[in-house]
Amino acid sequence: MQSILEEAAEVISGPRKESYGEVRLSFTRIAVGWTSITGQTISPEQVCLMMIWLKVCREVASHSRDNLVDIAGYDALLEQLTEPSEDDDIDKARYEAAFPQTTI
């Protein structure tokens, strides 16, 4: 059986990446929506932290390996978001083309 960290690394670099696309663009899209809903500015990094907290709350209510895998995965994605990327300008241009009323 894979460790939780190994499984998380596999999930975020495989199926989830294929389904949801680039991390920075995906989490920026979520952040813009949540900013609109709450009226408070939410960053992509804060989206990761909120998702980690969601999974912690679920784990407290009922243990599931999936919760732990997702916590580890969101933590790894948070690390990616906090590190400068060579693709930052590309991601920003794609985002602004998709959402012309919003800047990041």
C-alpha positions as a Markdown table, in Angstrom:
| # | Residue | x | y | z |
|---|---|---|---|---|
| 1 | Met | 0.0 | 0.0 | 0.0 |
| 2 | Gln | 1.2 | 3.5 | -0.9 |
| 3 | Ser | 1.9 | 6.0 | 1.9 |
| 4 | Ile | -0.5 | 8.9 | 2.1 |
| 5 | Leu | 2.1 | 11.3 | 0.8 |
| 6 | Glu | 2.9 | 9.1 | -2.2 |
| 7 | Glu | -0.8 | 8.8 | -3.0 |
| 8 | Ala | -1.3 | 12.5 | -2.7 |
| 9 | Ala | 1.6 | 13.2 | -5.0 |
| 10 | Glu | 0.2 | 10.8 | -7.5 |
| 11 | Val | -3.3 | 12.2 | -7.4 |
| 12 | Ile | -2.3 | 15.9 | -7.8 |
| 13 | Ser | 0.1 | 15.2 | -10.6 |
| 14 | Gly | -2.3 | 12.8 | -12.5 |
| 15 | Pro | -6.1 | 12.6 | -12.4 |
| 16 | Arg | -6.8 | 15.9 | -10.6 |
| 17 | Lys | -4.4 | 17.8 | -12.8 |
| 18 | Glu | -5.9 | 16.4 | -15.9 |
| 19 | Ser | -9.4 | 17.2 | -14.6 |
| 20 | Tyr | -8.9 | 20.6 | -13.2 |
| 21 | Gly | -5.9 | 22.0 | -15.2 |
| 22 | Glu | -3.1 | 24.1 | -14.0 |
| 23 | Val | -3.0 | 24.7 | -10.2 |
| 24 | Arg | -2.5 | 28.5 | -10.2 |
| 25 | Leu | -5.2 | 29.1 | -12.8 |
| 26 | Ser | -7.7 | 26.7 | -11.1 |
| 27 | Phe | -7.2 | 28.1 | -7.6 |
| 28 | Thr | -7.3 | 31.7 | -8.9 |
| 29 | Arg | -10.6 | 30.9 | -10.5 |
| 30 | Ile | -11.9 | 29.6 | -7.2 |
| 31 | Ala | -10.5 | 32.6 | -5.3 |
| 32 | Val | -12.3 | 35.0 | -7.7 |
| 33 | Gly | -15.6 | 33.3 | -7.1 |
| 34 | Trp | -15.2 | 33.1 | -3.4 |
| 35 | Thr | -14.2 | 36.8 | -3.4 |
| 36 | Ser | -17.3 | 37.7 | -5.2 |
| 37 | Ile | -19.5 | 35.6 | -2.9 |
| 38 | Thr | -17.9 | 36.9 | 0.4 |
| 39 | Gly | -17.0 | 40.4 | -0.6 |
| 40 | Gln | -13.6 | 39.8 | 1.0 |
| 41 | Thr | -10.4 | 39.3 | -1.1 |
| 42 | Ile | -9.4 | 35.7 | -1.1 |
| 43 | Ser | -6.1 | 34.6 | -2.6 |
| 44 | Pro | -5.4 | 31.2 | -4.3 |
| 45 | Glu | -3.2 | 30.4 | -1.3 |
| 46 | Gln | -6.1 | 31.0 | 1.1 |
| 47 | Val | -8.3 | 28.7 | -1.1 |
| 48 | Cys | -5.8 | 25.9 | -0.3 |
| 49 | Leu | -5.8 | 26.7 | 3.4 |
| 50 | Met | -9.6 | 26.7 | 3.4 |
| 51 | Met | -9.7 | 23.4 | 1.6 |
| 52 | Ile | -7.3 | 21.9 | 4.1 |
| 53 | Trp | -9.5 | 23.2 | 7.0 |
| 54 | Leu | -12.5 | 21.6 | 5.3 |
| 55 | Lys | -10.8 | 18.3 | 5.2 |
| 56 | Val | -9.5 | 18.6 | 8.8 |
| 57 | Cys | -13.1 | 19.2 | 9.9 |
| 58 | Arg | -14.3 | 16.2 | 8.0 |
| 59 | Glu | -11.5 | 14.1 | 9.5 |
| 60 | Val | -12.5 | 15.2 | 13.0 |
| 61 | Ala | -16.1 | 14.1 | 12.3 |
| 62 | Ser | -15.2 | 10.8 | 10.7 |
| 63 | His | -11.8 | 9.3 | 9.8 |
| 64 | Ser | -11.2 | 8.6 | 6.2 |
| 65 | Arg | -7.9 | 8.0 | 4.4 |
| 66 | Asp | -9.2 | 10.2 | 1.6 |
| 67 | Asn | -9.3 | 13.2 | 4.0 |
| 68 | Leu | -5.7 | 12.7 | 4.8 |
| 69 | Val | -4.7 | 12.2 | 1.2 |
| 70 | Asp | -6.5 | 15.4 | 0.3 |
| 71 | Ile | -4.9 | 17.3 | 3.2 |
| 72 | Ala | -1.5 | 16.3 | 2.0 |
| 73 | Gly | -2.4 | 17.1 | -1.6 |
| 74 | Tyr | -3.7 | 20.6 | -0.8 |
| 75 | Asp | -0.5 | 21.2 | 1.2 |
| 76 | Ala | 1.6 | 20.2 | -1.8 |
| 77 | Leu | -0.5 | 22.5 | -4.0 |
| 78 | Leu | -0.1 | 25.3 | -1.5 |
| 79 | Glu | 3.7 | 24.9 | -1.7 |
| 80 | Gln | 3.4 | 25.2 | -5.5 |
| 81 | Leu | 1.3 | 28.3 | -5.3 |
| 82 | Thr | 3.8 | 30.0 | -2.9 |
| 83 | Glu | 6.8 | 29.4 | -5.1 |
| 84 | Pro | 7.4 | 31.7 | -8.1 |
| 85 | Ser | 6.6 | 30.0 | -11.4 |
| 86 | Glu | 8.1 | 30.5 | -14.8 |
| 87 | Asp | 4.4 | 30.2 | -16.0 |
| 88 | Asp | 3.0 | 33.0 | -13.9 |
| 89 | Asp | 2.7 | 35.4 | -16.8 |
| 90 | Ile | 1.2 | 32.7 | -19.0 |
| 91 | Asp | -1.3 | 31.7 | -16.3 |
| 92 | Lys | -2.2 | 35.4 | -15.7 |
| 93 | Ala | -2.7 | 36.0 | -19.4 |
| 94 | Arg | -4.9 | 32.9 | -19.8 |
| 95 | Tyr | -6.9 | 33.9 | -16.7 |
| 96 | Glu | -7.5 | 37.4 | -17.8 |
| 97 | Ala | -8.5 | 36.2 | -21.3 |
| 98 | Ala | -11.1 | 33.9 | -19.7 |
| 99 | Phe | -12.3 | 36.5 | -17.1 |
| 100 | Pro | -11.7 | 39.9 | -18.7 |
| 101 | Gln | -13.5 | 41.8 | -15.9 |
| 102 | Thr | -11.1 | 40.5 | -13.3 |
| 103 | Thr | -7.3 | 40.9 | -12.8 |
| 104 | Ile | -5.0 | 38.8 | -10.6 |
